[in-house]
Amino acid sequence: MDPHPLTETMTVNRVLREHPETKTVFERFRIDVMYEGYDCLDEVAWRRRLSAEQFLALLERAMMRPLHS
């Protein structure tokens, strides 16, 4: 398994589709999937004053937790 399955050019919708356990991160940063779902992770991170690396790390951490914890 790839240790970094996410890339900064993936869209929000793709990440949510492939890794539904990341939903809590998107909710935490109030990312509106209706308007930002087709945007790349680096862009939504930038809008929230995060680096792409910081945002990817948060998403990857969420992916390590069970969906129903």
N, C-alpha and C positions, 0 to 999 in steps of 0.2 A: 504494500500500500504506500502511496506517495505521502511523505510526511507533511507536505504542504499542498493539500488538494485544491486550495483556493488560489485564485490569481486576482490581481487588482482590476483586471479588465472583464471579469465576470459580472453579469448583471445581478441586481438584487433578486429578480424573479427566478433566475437560474439557481442561485444559492438556496433560496427558500424551497424550490422544487426538489433539489437534490439533497438538501440538508435541513429538513423542517425544524430541527432542534435549534437552529439559529434564530428563529422567530423572536425569541426574547431579546436578543441584541438589537434587532431592528426596531422592536417596540421601545426599548430603553432610549434609543436616540430619536424616537418619533419619526421614523422613516415611513412616509406615506407610500405604500406600495402602488396605489392607484396612479400617483404622479411620478414616483421615482423608481418604479419597478423595472423599467428598461434602462436605467442609468447604471453605469459601472461603479463598482465598489470604491474605486479611488475618487470618483467624483462626489459620491455621497459622503465619504469620509472628509473630503476637503470642505464641503459645506458645513460640516460640524466641527471644523478646526481640529481634525485628527489627521495624522499621517496615514497613508494607506497601510503601512506596516502595523501600526497600532490597531487599526480597525480589523485587519485580517487576523491578528493575534486574538482579539476578542471573539471573533466568529469561530476560530479554530478551537478556542477554549470551550465554547458552547457546544461544539460538535463532539467533544469528549464526554459530555454529560449525557446520561440517559434522557430520552425524550419525556418520560413520565416520572420525574423525580420530585 
